[in-house]
Amino acid sequence: MWYSKIIMIVARERNKLKEVLMDPKSPGIKEPYFVIRGEGGENITVLTPGKNGDEYNKTYGHFHNFQGIEIYHIVYGQGVMLLQRNDEEGEAKEIKVMGVRKGMTVEIPSGYGHCLVNVGKTYLVGIDNSPQTPKSHNYNPVKEKHGLAYYVVDKKGEIGFELNPYYKIHPQISTD
């Protein structure tokens, strides 16, 4: 259950998140998010509201090295979950965007990378079952390309998407 004994709280600071931001020099959030790791393998992610320049605050993003589905329960706030599958050369092959809000559950299939984005005015909180073994997460594809294939941005008060120029291929966004 999600209420297992807490074994670690990790603050993700802006200096690290700059590696995957659309505009790393723009003003932004000092502590974008926290991850609370539970003894039973559950993780609670608390994402601060706000923006880094025009880009909505987000998690760093990663791909999984384990077989299986990650289950993500949204328990507070609203946001966007980006799911991305890459080809053998590391180019985006498929992009899915899902609006998320309190009470929703997202299944992240094996082989997909993902990033959670807070587009709301309050904290965005999710609980997931991702294993915490040292090699279960692969951040390198995201770091090498400075994020996923699209950035989620504020376009005059509306949610928009900007192409990440480090990708050669930008598949059409799917919303299913």
N, C-alpha and C positions, 0 to 999 in steps of 0.2 A: 504494500500500500504506500501511498505518497507520504504518509506521516512517519516514515522510518527515521531512525536516529540520524541526525546531521553529522557528517564526518568532515565536511570542508565547505567553506564559502569562498568563492573566487570572484574578485572584482575584475572586470575587463575594462581596462583604461583606454582612453582616447589614443594614446601613443601607439598602442598595438593595433587598434581599429583603423588607424590612418592607412595601413597597408592595403585596405580593401575599400576605401572611400572614393567616391567620384572626384571629389576635390579635397585632398588631404590638408590643404593649407587654409581652408575656410574655417571660420569659427564654429565650435560645436560643443558637444556634451563631454564634460570631464570624465565622468564614469558612466559610460553608455549602458552597461548591464552587469548583472551579478548572476552567478550560477551557484546554487546550493546543492551540494551532492549528498545524497542520502545513503545510508548503510546498505539498504536493500537494492541499490542500483537505480533508484529514481533520482531525477535531477529536476530542480525547480529553476527556471530562468525568469528573471525579473528585468524587464527591458524598460529603461527610462523613456518618458515622452520627450519629444523635441526633434530637432534637426541638426545635422552636420552640414552647414551650408544650406543648399536646397534639398539635400537628400535626407529622407526620414531616417531616424535612428534604427539601427539594425544589429543583429548578431554578426559575428565574423563570417560564419558560414563554413561548412565542411562537407566532405563526402565520407561515406562509411566503408570501412574495410571488413565489416562482418556481414554474414549472410543473415537475413531476417528483416523484419519490418520494425521500424521505430514508431511507437505510438506517442503522439503529442496531444495532450489535453489542454485546452485553453481555459483557464479558470478566472481570468480577469482581464478586462480591456478589449481592445480591437486592433487588428493589424492585418498584415499580408504575409503569407508563407510562400516563398519562392522555392520551387523544386526544379532541379536541373540534372539532366543526364548528358554526359559527354561522350564523344567518340574516342577512338584509340589515340588520336593526336591531341586530345585535350580540348577540342572545340565543342561548343554547345550543340547537342543533337536534338534536345527536347527541353522546353521550358513550360512549366505549369505554374500558374498563379492562383492562389486561393485566398479569398477574404476570410479572416478568422475573427471570432468573437467569443465571449464567455459561453461555455457549454459545448463548444465544438471540439471534435476530435479529428486529427489529421493522421493518416497513415503514410509514412515515408518509406517507399519501397527500397529494397536493397539495390545498390548501384546508383542511387540518386544523391546529389548534394542538396543541401537546403540552407536557407537563411530566413530568419524571422524578422519582420520589420514592424515597428510600432508606428502606426499612422494616426493614433488617437491622442487625446489630451491627458490621459491618465497612464499609469503603468500598464504594461502588457505582461501577463504572467502565464507561463505554461509549465506543465509537468510532463516529463518524458521518461521513457524506459531505456534510453541508450546506454549500452555497457560502457564502463569506464576503464577498460583495460588499456594499457599504453598505446597499442596499435589499432584500436577500434575506430579512431577518427583520423581522417587525412585532410589536413588544412592546406597542404602544398598546392594543389590545383587552383584553389581559390586565391591564395597568396600570389602565385605566379601570374595570374590574370587580373590582379587587383579587384577581386570580387567575382560575382556571378555575371552572366552575360548582359543583364539589365540592372540598372539602378532604379530604385523607387524614389520618386521626387515629388516635391510640391510644385504644381504648375498653376499658379494663381488661385490657390485654395482647393484645387482638385488633385487627386492622386494621378501621377503620370509615370512614364517609364522612359529612361534615357539609355541608349546603347552604350555598353562598355567598349571603348575603342581597342582594348587589348584582345578582343575576340575577332576573328575573321568572319565567323558565321554567327548570325543572330536569328535563330528559328522564330517563327511566328509564336506568339504567346498563346497558350491554351489555358482555358479557365475551367476545364472539367475536373 
